[in-house]
Amino acid sequence: MELMYFTYILISYDRKKTYTGSTNDVDRRLEEHNSGKNKFTKAFRPFEMLHLDRFDTLREAIQMEKFYKSITGRRRIKGFIEQWKITSGESATKITS
C-alpha cells in the first residue's frame, strides 16, 4: 500500500479562522488540532475540514500548502469558504484566513 500525502485546510467555526497544513494522516492531524496539541490552533478550536487535496509525494503536498499561503492561494481559500458557507448557511464575510 502506497502512502498518500495531503494538504488540508481547516476552518474554525467559532473564531472565523483557517489553518493550512500537510500530512500523511488527516484524521490524526484534525484530532491534534482539536485537542489543543498545536500551539497556533489551540486558541481557535474547534476546527472542521474545509478542503483536502491528495498527492503521491510529500513534496507535492508541501508545494500546495505553500501555494495556499500565498496571496493567490488565499483568494482560492476564500472561494472554498464561500462554498462552505453556502452549504452551512453562515455569512462568509466574517471569516478570515
Order of alpha helices (4+ residues) and beta strands (2+ residues): beta-beta-alpha-beta-alpha-alpha
